[in-house]
Amino acid sequence: MMQFDFARQLESQMRVWEAQIREYQAQMQNAGTQARADYEKAVADMQGNIDNAKDMLGKVQEANESAWNDLSTASLKAFEQMQQGWAEALTRYKKD
């Protein structure tokens, strides 16, 4: 994957995640005490993913061609793990 394409994919995914966080925050307004605590934890977990993606995006954008060649495989794997963790968190909190 090209460096520019990967950066665009990260930016796009972060926008999706931020929208999902806004949705969770709206749901928190109508939740009971326990549900609100669960939603707050979910939002904190999701925000952590966004922060990690932002850090990764900064590294990707700053990398020169040689550094990108070294960084690309690890970045793709880390991004896939973030996506998997996000999906698992959504599934876990939607069951509650």
N, CA, C and O atoms as CSV, one atom per row, in Angstrom:
chain,resi,resn,atom,element,x,y,z
A,1,MET,N,N,0.851,-1.172,0.000
A,1,MET,CA,C,0.000,0.000,0.000
A,1,MET,C,C,0.898,1.236,0.000
A,1,MET,O,O,1.917,1.278,0.690
A,2,MET,N,N,0.517,2.208,-0.758
A,2,MET,CA,C,1.291,3.434,-0.847
A,2,MET,C,C,1.092,4.268,0.419
A,2,MET,O,O,0.038,4.212,1.053
A,3,GLN,N,N,2.098,5.024,0.768
A,3,GLN,CA,C,2.088,5.837,1.976
A,3,GLN,C,C,0.897,6.801,1.981
A,3,GLN,O,O,0.190,6.904,2.983
A,4,PHE,N,N,0.674,7.500,0.877
A,4,PHE,CA,C,-0.422,8.467,0.788
A,4,PHE,C,C,-1.766,7.771,0.956
A,4,PHE,O,O,-2.640,8.274,1.661
A,5,ASP,N,N,-1.936,6.622,0.315
A,5,ASP,CA,C,-3.197,5.877,0.421
A,5,ASP,C,C,-3.446,5.408,1.850
A,5,ASP,O,O,-4.577,5.450,2.335
A,6,PHE,N,N,-2.399,4.967,2.514
A,6,PHE,CA,C,-2.540,4.506,3.892
A,6,PHE,C,C,-2.935,5.671,4.800
A,6,PHE,O,O,-3.794,5.524,5.669
A,7,ALA,N,N,-2.305,6.826,4.596
A,7,ALA,CA,C,-2.647,7.997,5.399
A,7,ALA,C,C,-4.107,8.379,5.186
A,7,ALA,O,O,-4.803,8.707,6.147
A,8,ARG,N,N,-4.579,8.342,3.946
A,8,ARG,CA,C,-5.985,8.653,3.649
A,8,ARG,C,C,-6.915,7.640,4.321
A,8,ARG,O,O,-7.963,8.013,4.847
A,9,GLN,N,N,-6.538,6.376,4.304
A,9,GLN,CA,C,-7.351,5.340,4.932
A,9,GLN,C,C,-7.439,5.578,6.445
A,9,GLN,O,O,-8.511,5.445,7.035
A,10,LEU,N,N,-6.317,5.926,7.061
A,10,LEU,CA,C,-6.316,6.227,8.491
A,10,LEU,C,C,-7.229,7.413,8.796
A,10,LEU,O,O,-8.022,7.368,9.737
A,11,GLU,N,N,-7.114,8.470,7.998
A,11,GLU,CA,C,-7.950,9.658,8.219
A,11,GLU,C,C,-9.427,9.316,8.081
A,11,GLU,O,O,-10.248,9.757,8.884
A,12,SER,N,N,-9.758,8.543,7.081
A,12,SER,CA,C,-11.143,8.137,6.852
A,12,SER,C,C,-11.665,7.308,8.014
A,12,SER,O,O,-12.785,7.521,8.478
A,13,GLN,N,N,-10.864,6.369,8.482
A,13,GLN,CA,C,-11.283,5.511,9.588
A,13,GLN,C,C,-11.478,6.329,10.853
A,13,GLN,O,O,-12.413,6.080,11.614
A,14,MET,N,N,-10.606,7.301,11.085
A,14,MET,CA,C,-10.747,8.132,12.275
A,14,MET,C,C,-12.057,8.920,12.233
A,14,MET,O,O,-12.705,9.090,13.266
A,15,ARG,N,N,-12.451,9.399,11.060
A,15,ARG,CA,C,-13.731,10.112,10.938
A,15,ARG,C,C,-14.900,9.188,11.287
A,15,ARG,O,O,-15.841,9.605,11.961
A,16,VAL,N,N,-14.841,7.945,10.833
A,16,VAL,CA,C,-15.889,6.973,11.155
A,16,VAL,C,C,-15.930,6.741,12.658
A,16,VAL,O,O,-17.002,6.760,13.263
A,17,TRP,N,N,-14.766,6.523,13.260
A,17,TRP,CA,C,-14.708,6.276,14.697
A,17,TRP,C,C,-15.217,7.477,15.483
A,17,TRP,O,O,-15.942,7.315,16.464
A,18,GLU,N,N,-14.841,8.684,15.059
A,18,GLU,CA,C,-15.311,9.881,15.762
A,18,GLU,C,C,-16.829,9.995,15.682
A,18,GLU,O,O,-17.463,10.407,16.653
A,19,ALA,N,N,-17.420,9.642,14.551
A,19,ALA,CA,C,-18.885,9.652,14.415
A,19,ALA,C,C,-19.513,8.631,15.356
A,19,ALA,O,O,-20.549,8.901,15.963
A,20,GLN,N,N,-18.898,7.470,15.480
A,20,GLN,CA,C,-19.428,6.446,16.382
A,20,GLN,C,C,-19.335,6.916,17.838
A,20,GLN,O,O,-20.228,6.633,18.637
A,21,ILE,N,N,-18.277,7.618,18.179
A,21,ILE,CA,C,-18.159,8.154,19.533
A,21,ILE,C,C,-19.274,9.160,19.790
A,21,ILE,O,O,-19.888,9.141,20.856
A,22,ARG,N,N,-19.543,10.036,18.828
A,22,ARG,CA,C,-20.639,10.999,19.006
A,22,ARG,C,C,-21.963,10.273,19.216
A,22,ARG,O,O,-22.788,10.700,20.024
A,23,GLU,N,N,-22.167,9.172,18.487
A,23,GLU,CA,C,-23.386,8.371,18.650
A,23,GLU,C,C,-23.466,7.792,20.067
A,23,GLU,O,O,-24.521,7.835,20.700
A,24,TYR,N,N,-22.357,7.255,20.554
A,24,TYR,CA,C,-22.332,6.709,21.910
A,24,TYR,C,C,-22.599,7.811,22.931
A,24,TYR,O,O,-23.332,7.595,23.896
A,25,GLN,N,N,-22.015,8.983,22.728
A,25,GLN,CA,C,-22.226,10.073,23.670
A,25,GLN,C,C,-23.691,10.496,23.691
A,25,GLN,O,O,-24.215,10.829,24.754
A,26,ALA,N,N,-24.353,10.492,22.556
A,26,ALA,CA,C,-25.776,10.818,22.501
A,26,ALA,C,C,-26.587,9.760,23.253
A,26,ALA,O,O,-27.546,10.092,23.950
A,27,GLN,N,N,-26.208,8.501,23.113
A,27,GLN,CA,C,-26.911,7.426,23.807
A,27,GLN,C,C,-26.719,7.520,25.318
A,27,GLN,O,O,-27.594,7.121,26.087
A,28,MET,N,N,-25.572,8.049,25.739
A,28,MET,CA,C,-25.309,8.187,27.169
A,28,MET,C,C,-26.312,9.120,27.838
A,28,MET,O,O,-26.620,8.962,29.019
A,29,GLN,N,N,-26.815,10.084,27.091
A,29,GLN,CA,C,-27.750,11.054,27.658
A,29,GLN,C,C,-29.022,10.379,28.181
A,29,GLN,O,O,-29.642,10.861,29.129
A,30,ASN,N,N,-29.402,9.270,27.559
A,30,ASN,CA,C,-30.633,8.574,27.922
A,30,ASN,C,C,-30.398,7.304,28.736
A,30,ASN,O,O,-31.337,6.555,29.007
A,31,ALA,N,N,-29.168,7.065,29.119
A,31,ALA,CA,C,-28.828,5.803,29.783
A,31,ALA,C,C,-28.949,5.927,31.303
A,31,ALA,O,O,-28.829,7.013,31.869
A,32,GLY,N,N,-29.187,4.796,31.936
A,32,GLY,CA,C,-29.185,4.730,33.393
A,32,GLY,C,C,-27.757,4.793,33.917
A,32,GLY,O,O,-26.808,4.881,33.137
A,33,THR,N,N,-27.607,4.749,35.212
A,33,THR,CA,C,-26.292,4.905,35.838
A,33,THR,C,C,-25.291,3.855,35.372
A,33,THR,O,O,-24.184,4.208,34.966
A,34,GLN,N,N,-25.652,2.572,35.420
A,34,GLN,CA,C,-24.725,1.508,35.015
A,34,GLN,C,C,-24.457,1.576,33.518
A,34,GLN,O,O,-23.314,1.451,33.077
A,35,ALA,N,N,-25.502,1.771,32.754
A,35,ALA,CA,C,-25.326,1.854,31.302
A,35,ALA,C,C,-24.444,3.050,30.946
A,35,ALA,O,O,-23.619,2.972,30.036
A,36,ARG,N,N,-24.622,4.146,31.663
A,36,ARG,CA,C,-23.804,5.335,31.403
A,36,ARG,C,C,-22.331,5.035,31.684
A,36,ARG,O,O,-21.458,5.448,30.920
A,37,ALA,N,N,-22.056,4.328,32.760
A,37,ALA,CA,C,-20.674,3.951,33.081
A,37,ALA,C,C,-20.098,3.065,31.977
A,37,ALA,O,O,-18.942,3.224,31.586
A,38,ASP,N,N,-20.908,2.135,31.479
A,38,ASP,CA,C,-20.460,1.263,30.381
A,38,ASP,C,C,-20.180,2.071,29.125
A,38,ASP,O,O,-19.169,1.862,28.455
A,39,TYR,N,N,-21.086,3.001,28.806
A,39,TYR,CA,C,-20.887,3.851,27.630
A,39,TYR,C,C,-19.639,4.714,27.784
A,39,TYR,O,O,-18.878,4.881,26.831
A,40,GLU,N,N,-19.426,5.259,28.973
A,40,GLU,CA,C,-18.246,6.093,29.191
A,40,GLU,C,C,-16.964,5.293,28.999
A,40,GLU,O,O,-15.988,5.797,28.442
A,41,LYS,N,N,-16.969,4.043,29.464
A,41,LYS,CA,C,-15.793,3.190,29.253
A,41,LYS,C,C,-15.602,2.900,27.770
A,41,LYS,O,O,-14.479,2.919,27.267
A,42,ALA,N,N,-16.699,2.633,27.074
A,42,ALA,CA,C,-16.611,2.368,25.636
A,42,ALA,C,C,-16.052,3.575,24.903
A,42,ALA,O,O,-15.194,3.432,24.033
A,43,VAL,N,N,-16.532,4.761,25.247
A,43,VAL,CA,C,-16.054,5.983,24.601
A,43,VAL,C,C,-14.571,6.195,24.907
A,43,VAL,O,O,-13.805,6.568,24.018
A,44,ALA,N,N,-14.164,5.963,26.144
A,44,ALA,CA,C,-12.748,6.112,26.500
A,44,ALA,C,C,-11.885,5.129,25.710
A,44,ALA,O,O,-10.812,5.494,25.228
A,45,ASP,N,N,-12.347,3.886,25.576
A,45,ASP,CA,C,-11.609,2.888,24.794
A,45,ASP,C,C,-11.510,3.318,23.331
A,45,ASP,O,O,-10.451,3.219,22.712
A,46,MET,N,N,-12.624,3.794,22.796
A,46,MET,CA,C,-12.638,4.209,21.390
A,46,MET,C,C,-11.762,5.438,21.184
A,46,MET,O,O,-11.066,5.540,20.174
A,47,GLN,N,N,-11.790,6.367,22.129
A,47,GLN,CA,C,-10.944,7.554,22.000
A,47,GLN,C,C,-9.473,7.167,22.030
A,47,GLN,O,O,-8.655,7.770,21.334
A,48,GLY,N,N,-9.135,6.165,22.832
A,48,GLY,CA,C,-7.758,5.667,22.849
A,48,GLY,C,C,-7.335,5.143,21.486
A,48,GLY,O,O,-6.199,5.354,21.060
A,49,ASN,N,N,-8.247,4.463,20.803
A,49,ASN,CA,C,-7.954,3.979,19.456
A,49,ASN,C,C,-7.713,5.141,18.506
A,49,ASN,O,O,-6.789,5.101,17.693
A,50,ILE,N,N,-8.536,6.170,18.605
A,50,ILE,CA,C,-8.367,7.340,17.742
A,50,ILE,C,C,-7.028,8.011,18.032
A,50,ILE,O,O,-6.326,8.411,17.103
A,51,ASP,N,N,-6.668,8.137,19.296
A,51,ASP,CA,C,-5.383,8.731,19.649
A,51,ASP,C,C,-4.228,7.921,19.067
A,51,ASP,O,O,-3.268,8.493,18.549
A,52,ASN,N,N,-4.316,6.588,19.150
A,52,ASN,CA,C,-3.281,5.732,18.555
A,52,ASN,C,C,-3.219,5.914,17.042
A,52,ASN,O,O,-2.134,5.960,16.462
A,53,ALA,N,N,-4.374,6.017,16.410
A,53,ALA,CA,C,-4.404,6.209,14.959
A,53,ALA,C,C,-3.810,7.562,14.579
A,53,ALA,O,O,-3.118,7.669,13.567
A,54,LYS,N,N,-4.071,8.595,15.376
A,54,LYS,CA,C,-3.494,9.914,15.105
A,54,LYS,C,C,-1.976,9.876,15.218
A,54,LYS,O,O,-1.269,10.464,14.400
A,55,ASP,N,N,-1.477,9.176,16.243
A,55,ASP,CA,C,-0.027,9.022,16.390
A,55,ASP,C,C,0.556,8.312,15.173
A,55,ASP,O,O,1.580,8.723,14.627
A,56,MET,N,N,-0.114,7.239,14.759
A,56,MET,CA,C,0.343,6.488,13.606
A,56,MET,C,C,0.313,7.361,12.353
A,56,MET,O,O,1.248,7.330,11.552
A,57,LEU,N,N,-0.750,8.134,12.182
A,57,LEU,CA,C,-0.868,9.010,11.021
A,57,LEU,C,C,0.282,10.013,10.986
A,57,LEU,O,O,0.852,10.267,9.924
A,58,GLY,N,N,0.621,10.575,12.122
A,58,GLY,CA,C,1.747,11.512,12.175
A,58,GLY,C,C,3.040,10.861,11.730
A,58,GLY,O,O,3.813,11.454,10.977
A,59,LYS,N,N,3.277,9.645,12.190
A,59,LYS,CA,C,4.497,8.928,11.787
A,59,LYS,C,C,4.489,8.622,10.298
A,59,LYS,O,O,5.513,8.748,9.627
A,60,VAL,N,N,3.327,8.218,9.782
A,60,VAL,CA,C,3.225,7.898,8.363
A,60,VAL,C,C,3.470,9.140,7.522
A,60,VAL,O,O,4.186,9.087,6.523
A,61,GLN,N,N,2.880,10.249,7.922
A,61,GLN,CA,C,3.010,11.480,7.148
A,61,GLN,C,C,4.425,12.042,7.194
A,61,GLN,O,O,4.867,12.684,6.241
A,62,GLU,N,N,5.137,11.810,8.286
A,62,GLU,CA,C,6.492,12.330,8.431
A,62,GLU,C,C,7.552,11.416,7.814
A,62,GLU,O,O,8.687,11.843,7.603
A,63,ALA,N,N,7.198,10.191,7.529
A,63,ALA,CA,C,8.187,9.212,7.052
A,63,ALA,C,C,8.640,9.531,5.628
A,63,ALA,O,O,7.832,9.832,4.750
A,64,ASN,N,N,9.948,9.455,5.430
A,64,ASN,CA,C,10.442,9.560,4.062
A,64,ASN,C,C,10.280,8.194,3.397
A,64,ASN,O,O,9.852,7.237,4.041
A,65,GLU,N,N,10.616,8.103,2.129
A,65,GLU,CA,C,10.363,6.868,1.383
A,65,GLU,C,C,11.050,5.663,2.009
A,65,GLU,O,O,10.449,4.594,2.121
A,66,SER,N,N,12.274,5.823,2.407
A,66,SER,CA,C,13.006,4.705,2.996
A,66,SER,C,C,12.398,4.298,4.339
A,66,SER,O,O,12.265,3.109,4.629
A,67,ALA,N,N,12.031,5.283,5.153
A,67,ALA,CA,C,11.398,4.977,6.438
A,67,ALA,C,C,10.033,4.335,6.212
A,67,ALA,O,O,9.653,3.422,6.945
A,68,TRP,N,N,9.294,4.799,5.209
A,68,TRP,CA,C,7.973,4.223,4.930
A,68,TRP,C,C,8.116,2.750,4.562
A,68,TRP,O,O,7.292,1.934,4.974
A,69,ASN,N,N,9.137,2.398,3.799
A,69,ASN,CA,C,9.346,0.999,3.435
A,69,ASN,C,C,9.513,0.135,4.674
A,69,ASN,O,O,9.022,-0.993,4.722
A,70,ASP,N,N,10.206,0.662,5.678
A,70,ASP,CA,C,10.392,-0.071,6.927
A,70,ASP,C,C,9.128,-0.043,7.786
A,70,ASP,O,O,8.837,-1.011,8.488
A,71,LEU,N,N,8.388,1.037,7.739
A,71,LEU,CA,C,7.242,1.273,8.600
A,71,LEU,C,C,5.952,0.652,8.078
A,71,LEU,O,O,5.053,0.344,8.861
A,72,SER,N,N,5.852,0.469,6.779
A,72,SER,CA,C,4.570,0.110,6.172
A,72,SER,C,C,3.982,-1.206,6.691
A,72,SER,O,O,2.802,-1.246,7.040
A,73,THR,N,N,4.753,-2.254,6.748
A,73,THR,CA,C,4.222,-3.547,7.183
A,73,THR,C,C,3.747,-3.483,8.636
A,73,THR,O,O,2.657,-3.956,8.956
A,74,ALA,N,N,4.552,-2.908,9.499
A,74,ALA,CA,C,4.172,-2.798,10.908
A,74,ALA,C,C,2.944,-1.900,11.065
A,74,ALA,O,O,2.071,-2.182,11.885
A,75,SER,N,N,2.876,-0.827,10.289
A,75,SER,CA,C,1.742,0.096,10.373
A,75,SER,C,C,0.455,-0.571,9.922
A,75,SER,O,O,-0.587,-0.408,10.557
A,76,LEU,N,N,0.518,-1.307,8.850
A,76,LEU,CA,C,-0.673,-2.003,8.364
A,76,LEU,C,C,-1.175,-3.013,9.397
A,76,LEU,O,O,-2.375,-3.112,9.656
A,77,LYS,N,N,-0.248,-3.750,9.974
A,77,LYS,CA,C,-0.634,-4.747,10.982
A,77,LYS,C,C,-1.238,-4.066,12.216
A,77,LYS,O,O,-2.251,-4.524,12.745
A,78,ALA,N,N,-0.624,-2.991,12.665
A,78,ALA,CA,C,-1.145,-2.272,13.836
A,78,ALA,C,C,-2.527,-1.691,13.540
A,78,ALA,O,O,-3.408,-1.717,14.400
A,79,PHE,N,N,-2.718,-1.174,12.344
A,79,PHE,CA,C,-4.010,-0.609,11.962
A,79,PHE,C,C,-5.079,-1.696,11.929
A,79,PHE,O,O,-6.197,-1.480,12.397
A,80,GLU,N,N,-4.750,-2.848,11.387
A,80,GLU,CA,C,-5.698,-3.965,11.361
A,80,GLU,C,C,-6.066,-4.385,12.791
A,80,GLU,O,O,-7.222,-4.707,13.064
A,81,GLN,N,N,-5.097,-4.382,13.688
A,81,GLN,CA,C,-5.369,-4.743,15.078
A,81,GLN,C,C,-6.273,-3.703,15.747
A,81,GLN,O,O,-7.149,-4.056,16.536
A,82,MET,N,N,-6.059,-2.414,15.430
A,82,MET,CA,C,-6.931,-1.374,15.971
A,82,MET,C,C,-8.360,-1.552,15.471
A,82,MET,O,O,-9.314,-1.420,16.238
A,83,GLN,N,N,-8.501,-1.851,14.184
A,83,GLN,CA,C,-9.839,-2.056,13.627
A,83,GLN,C,C,-10.528,-3.256,14.287
A,83,GLN,O,O,-11.716,-3.196,14.603
A,84,GLN,N,N,-9.793,-4.323,14.489
A,84,GLN,CA,C,-10.356,-5.513,15.125
A,84,GLN,C,C,-10.764,-5.206,16.562
A,84,GLN,O,O,-11.842,-5.608,17.000
A,85,GLY,N,N,-9.914,-4.502,17.291
A,85,GLY,CA,C,-10.232,-4.130,18.663
A,85,GLY,C,C,-11.455,-3.229,18.735
A,85,GLY,O,O,-12.276,-3.358,19.643
A,86,TRP,N,N,-11.573,-2.325,17.784
A,86,TRP,CA,C,-12.730,-1.428,17.727
A,86,TRP,C,C,-14.003,-2.235,17.511
A,86,TRP,O,O,-14.999,-2.037,18.207
A,87,ALA,N,N,-13.962,-3.139,16.549
A,87,ALA,CA,C,-15.143,-3.958,16.249
A,87,ALA,C,C,-15.538,-4.801,17.455
A,87,ALA,O,O,-16.724,-4.946,17.751
A,88,GLU,N,N,-14.558,-5.351,18.147
A,88,GLU,CA,C,-14.850,-6.151,19.336
A,88,GLU,C,C,-15.457,-5.296,20.434
A,88,GLU,O,O,-16.372,-5.736,21.129
A,89,ALA,N,N,-14.959,-4.080,20.596
A,89,ALA,CA,C,-15.498,-3.176,21.625
A,89,ALA,C,C,-16.934,-2.818,21.294
A,89,ALA,O,O,-17.784,-2.800,22.184
A,90,LEU,N,N,-17.221,-2.534,20.044
A,90,LEU,CA,C,-18.589,-2.197,19.658
A,90,LEU,C,C,-19.527,-3.362,19.930
A,90,LEU,O,O,-20.631,-3.172,20.441
A,91,THR,N,N,-19.092,-4.553,19.591
A,91,THR,CA,C,-19.915,-5.738,19.812
A,91,THR,C,C,-20.160,-5.947,21.301
A,91,THR,O,O,-21.284,-6.227,21.720
A,92,ARG,N,N,-19.112,-5.810,22.089
A,92,ARG,CA,C,-19.225,-6.016,23.536
A,92,ARG,C,C,-20.171,-5.005,24.164
A,92,ARG,O,O,-21.000,-5.381,24.993
A,93,TYR,N,N,-20.074,-3.746,23.799
A,93,TYR,CA,C,-20.893,-2.717,24.440
A,93,TYR,C,C,-22.308,-2.663,23.872
A,93,TYR,O,O,-23.217,-2.182,24.550
A,94,LYS,N,N,-22.511,-3.128,22.682
A,94,LYS,CA,C,-23.863,-3.152,22.134
A,94,LYS,C,C,-24.678,-4.265,22.759
A,94,LYS,O,O,-25.907,-4.195,22.766
A,95,LYS,N,N,-24.023,-5.298,23.287
A,95,LYS,CA,C,-24.724,-6.400,23.958
A,95,LYS,C,C,-25.258,-5.956,25.308
A,95,LYS,O,O,-26.285,-6.450,25.771
A,96,ASP,N,N,-24.547,-5.007,25.947
A,96,ASP,CA,C,-24.931,-4.565,27.296
A,96,ASP,C,C,-26.209,-3.775,27.300
A,96,ASP,O,O,-26.660,-3.336,28.358
